[in-house]
Amino acid sequence: MEKIPQILLDKAEELEQYYARVFPGLAPLAGRCFLNTVETTVKKTERGYFVITGDIPAMWLRDSSAQVSPYIRYAVEDMELREMLEGIIEKQAELVIRDPYANAFMESDEDVSIWVTDSTEMRKGVWERKYEVDSLCAPVYLAWKYWKETGREDIFNDKWKAMALEILRVFRMEQHHEKSEYSFERFGFPETDTLPCKGRGNPVGYTGMVWSGFRPSDDRCIYGYLIPSNMMATVAMSRLEEILEKVYRDSRTAREAKTLADEIEEGIRRFGIVEDPDFGKVFAYETDGLGNYVMMDDANSPSLLSVPYIGYRSPDDELYVNTRKLILSEKNPFFYTGKYAKGMGSPHTKKGYVWHIGLIMQAMTSNDRDEIREMLSMIAATHAGTNYMHESFDPDDPSNFSREWFAWANTFFAELLTELKERRILEEP
């Protein structure tokens, strides 16, 4: 972004100075990570604001929401920042209307993606058409948070409501995926990049939850009901209900959103909880509603680890506590341990590689000062001298990592540092 809002420059400096005092090993990262999104990925064009994810020149609905969400707390104090955030909220509405099944978009609606050969209803202006439930939740989260922080209702215009109606339509359809026309196949790439059964995905039964083709990692779901994304959907639909009722005064559509939230929640309760012999009742990662489950977690968010962060359950909820113990143990096939770090990785990256987002989320969802300090120490030891976060890294040799420029991870880390500063948790003995 050509001109960075002054308040963000000030807050970055404050954050760096604070950590120079309470955790010096993180001070060189604090300001740089805080500003990374606004410095390198936000672009103001004649067609509005556009936010790339970093080293990929496309705007993901999920990533762009996560990248700018931590700046919202300062929006009341700065007009330029409000303009930026409101422009991004409007851009997201425009993109969802363009194609509610797409996860990522190009700057111009006339651009043609490198993925144009994917077997799906590919459109101009779409970067990738991997349908992911959380992608449609993210714009609702962002707008709701902005509204609550600033009180500004101008963002809820006709375009935003048209987006909301599209989200409701797609979620309703994908509760009954067998009736949907959506399919996706990509040829010549790993099987995690394409849906089986001629692009329709593995069979599922009705649960009340919303079917998802792909995970937040952009890897395909094995079983179509991705529990963390459906958790996010219940919260998103509850927040959408509030917006529709209080801002748009549309009680009928608000009731639709509430009913959908209730049906998804009932589906999670009935089909998303299993009994583990070591940890008791826990949340599964995926299910098909036909008795099959995937028991794991992925460092990408939404994840089972992120349950309190996305507002679904409290950190001391018994089901979450049990689930957390499981996914931060060797029973999670994507929990890895090395010389410099231990934490969650992802089937999306090399086996054994830990994700910085996973370490950040573990600290973000913890009330244990020792655990938080442990995560911060691991992060300080694994950025490979770059003073930035990465996607994944070898916990035995952090100089081997993926994605040197991953803005979501940087801003998320800065959000953690800001939260810890406000809670003053690192100042306690």
N, C-alpha and C positions, 0 to 999 in steps of 0.2 A: 504494500500500500504506500503510495507516494507520501502522504502526510499522516503520520501516526498521531492519534488523539493524545494530547499532552497528558491527560490523566493516566494513560497507560504507561507512558514514559516515567512519570512520577512514581507509580506503584511498582514498576519494575526495579527502580532504584531503591525504594523502601525495602522491597523483598530481599534484594541482594545485601543491603546493609544489615538487615535483621539476621540473615543466616551467617553472615560474617561473624556475628556475635555468638549465636547459639549452636551452629553446626557448620564450622568453617569449610569443611570439605565439600559442601553443597553451594557455597556462596557463588562460585564462578558459573554455576548452572542456573541459578535462580532467575536473574533478570533476562538472560538469553532465552531460556525456555518460555518464560512468561510472554515475551514479545514475538516469539517465532512465528506464530500464526499471522499476526497482524503485519509483521515486517515482510514476510515472504510468500504468503498464500492468498491474501485478500486483495482483490483487484476491483477498482471502480471503473466501469465502462459506460458507454452510452446506453447500454441495455440493462444497466443496474449492477449490483455487486455480484461477484463471483468468487468462490473460495475453492482453490484446488487443495488436494490432500497432501501435497508435498512433491515428491519425485514422480508423481503421475499427474498429468495436466487435465484432471477431470474433477468434478465436484460430486462427492458422495453426500447423500442426504444425512447419513449417520455421522460421518466424519466432520462435515462442516458444522453440524449442530454441536458436537463435542468440542470442536476447535474454538468456537466463539462463546460458548455458554459461560465459561468462567469470567468473561469480561462484563457480563450483565450486571453484576453487583455494583459497578461503577457508573452505569449508564445515566442515573439520575443527575450526576454531577457534570456531565459533559455532552453538549449538543452534537458534536462530531461523532462521538461514539454511538449515540442514539441513532443518528442517521445511518451509520454503518450497519448496526444490528437490525434496524427496521428494513433496510434494503436487503439484507440476507434473508430475513423472514419472508419478505415478498418474493424473492427469487426462488426460495424453496417451494412456495405455493405454486408458482409458475411451472416449476419442473415437475412436481407431482401431477399437475393437470396435463402436462405434456405426455407423461406415461407413468401411471401409478405402479406399474410392475418393474420399472427400472430402478436400479440402485445407484447409478452414477451417470452424470450428464456432461456434455460438452458446452463450451461457452456460447456458441451460436447454435440456434435451432436448425441451421442449414449444414452444420458440419457432419461429416461421415466418420464413424468410429473405425478403429483398426479391427473391431470385433463384428464388422458388418456381415461376415460370413456365418455368424451364429445362426442356428436354425431356431428362430423365434420370430415374433412380429417386430423386427428391428426397425426403428424409425430414425430419421435424421435428428441430430442433436442429442441422441442417447449414446453414452459411452459404453454402458453395459446393462443388459436386461436380466440380471439375476434377481428374481423376486425374493425379498427378505422382509419379514414382518417388521423387524425393528426399524427398517428404513422409513416406513410410514409412521412409526411412532415418534421418531426423532423430531420432525418439524412441530408436532404438537407439544412435545416437551419444551422445545426452545421458545415457542411463542407464549406458552403458559407461564414459563419462568420469567420472561421479559415483562409480561403483563403484571405479574405479582410484584415484581421488583419496582417497576416504574409507574404502574397504574394507567399506562397509556393504552387506550382501546383503539386507536387509529389503525393499528396493524390488522384488526379484524374487519377487513373490508369484504367486498363481494368475491374477490379472487380467493381470499383465504377460506371463506365459507365453501366455495366451489371445491377447493382442495379437501376440506373436511368431509364433504359429501362423497367425494371419490374414495377417500379412505374407508368410510363406512361401507360403501358399495363393495369394494374389493374384499374387505374383511368378511362381510356377509357371504360373498361368493365363495371365499376360500375356507369357510367353515364346511363347505360341501365341495371339496376340490374336484370331485368326479364330474361336476357340472361346469367347471371352469374351462375356458379355452386356452389358458396359459400352458405353455410347454417350453422347454429350453434344452437344446443340445449344442455342444461344441465338440468338433471333431479334431483329432490329432493332438489332443492335450490330455493331461492326467484325468482319470475318471472322476476325481473330486471336482472337476470343472464342468461336469455335465450331469444331467438328470437321467436315470435309467428309465426303462419301460417307455421307450420312444419319446423321451423328454417329459414324461408325466410324473416321474418320481415313483417310488415304491408305493404299493397300495396302502390305504389308511381306512380306518373306520371313523364314523362320526363320534366326536367327543365334546363338541361345543367350542373347542379351541380353534385357532386359525392356522391353517396349513402354511408352511413356509418352504420354498424350494431350496433356499440357501441360508447358511449361518452368517453371523456378523464377520466372519473371516472371509466370506465369499466362497467358501467351500460348500459343496452340496450337503443337504441334510440326508442322513441315512433313513431316518423315519421322520415323517413330515411335520410332526407337532414338536417344535423346538420350545422346550419349557421356559428358558429364560426370556425368549422373545415374547412368549405369550404372557409372562408376568409383566413385561414392559407394556404390553397391549392393554392389560386390565387397568394399569395406572393411566395410560394415555387416554383411554376411553372415558375414564372417570373425570379426567381433566378437561376433555373435550365436552363432556356433559355440562360441566360448570361454565365453560365459555359460551356454549350454545344457549344456556338458560339465562345467564347473567348479562351477557353482552348482546347477543343476537335476539334475545327474548323469544327463542324458538323452542317451546316446551316439547313439541312433538318430536323433533329431531334429537333433542336432549335425552328424551326417554329412550330413543333408539340406541344412543350411545351407552346409556346405563344398562339397558338390557343386554347389549353385546358384552359389556364388561362383566356382568353377572354370569353370563353363559360361559365365557372364557374361564373365569375364576372357578366355576363349578367343574369345568373340564380338567383344570389343573388339580383340583382337590380329588377328583375321582380317578384320573388316569395318570397323574404326574408324580405320585408319591409311591415309593416302594419301601419294603422292609429290608434293611441290610443287616446281615448277621453280626457285624462288628460295631455299627454305628446307629442302629435303630432305624426309625422312619426318616427317610431322606428324599429330597427331590431328585428325580431322574433328569438327564440332560435332554433326551428325546424319547418319544414314544410314537407308535403308530395307531394306538387305540385298539389294537388287536392282540395285545399281550406281549409285545416286544419292546425292549428298552435299550437305550444306550446310556451306560453309566460312566460319566466322565465330566470334565469341564474344560473349557477353552479359555485362554487368557483374553481373547477379544470380549468386548462388552456390547450388549448385555451378556452376562454369564451368570452361573449360579453363585459365584463369589460376589457378584455385584448386587445381589438382592437388596441390601439396605440402601445402596447408592442410588438405585433406580426407584426407590420409594415403595417397594413391594412389601417388605417385612422389616421389622426392627432387627438390629444386630443381636439382640438377646432372644429372639424367637427360637423356640426349641427345634423346629424343623430346620431352620437356617443354621443353627449351631451344629446340629448333627451333620448336615450337608457340608458345612465348611470344614469340619474335621476330616470328612471323607476325601474331599477334593484337594485338600492340602496334605494328602498322604500318598503312599505308593499305590493305593487302590485306584487312584486316578492315573490312567496310563500316560497322561501328559503332564505329570508333575515330575520335575527333574531336579537332581542335586549335583552340584559340582564344587570345585575348589573355592570359587568366589561368590557363588549364589545358589539358592535353591528356590524354586517357584514354578509357576505354571508356564507351560509352553502351549503349542498348538499343532495339530496335524497339518496346518497350513505351511509350517516352516520345518527346518531340519529337526530330525529326532534328537532330543537331548537339549535343544536350545530353549532358553528361558526368555520370557517376554518382559520388557520393562513395564508395559501396561499392567501385566499381572502383578508385579511387585508393588506398583503404585496402588492398584485396587486393593491388594491385601492390607496395605497401610491405611487406605482411605476408609475401609470397613472395619477397622479394629479400634477398640478402646483400650488396648494393652500398650502402655508406653514402651515396654521392652520390645514388643513385636514391631511397633512402629519404628523404633530406633534401628532395629535389625534390618528392616527393609530399606531404610535410608542409607545405612552403611553399605548394603549390597549395591544400591544404585550408585553411590559415590565411587565404588570400586569397579564398576562395570561399564562406564560410558566411554571407555577406551581413549580417554584424553580429549574427547571431542567437545565436552561440556554440553552435549545434547543427548536425548534419549534415542534409542533405536527401536526397531520392531522386535527382533530377537537377537540373542547372542549366545555364544558358547560359554557356559558357566565355568569351564576350565581354562578358557582363553578368550576373554572378552574382546580382544582385537579382531576376532572373527564375528561379524555381525551382519544383519540384513537391514537395509533401508537407513542410510545415513540421514535422510531428510524425511522425517515422519512427524508432521506437525501435530497431529492428534496426541501422540505420546508426549510431546514437549509441553503442550498446553495443559494436558491432564496432570503432568508432574507439577507444573506451576500451580494448578488448582489445589493439589495436595499441600504444597508448601504454604499456600495462602490459608487454607483451612487450619493447618497446624499452628500457624502464626496467630490466627484469631482465637484458637482454643488455648494458646500458650502452653501446650502440652510439653514442649521441649524445654521450657523454662523451669519446670518442676524438678525437684531433686530426685 
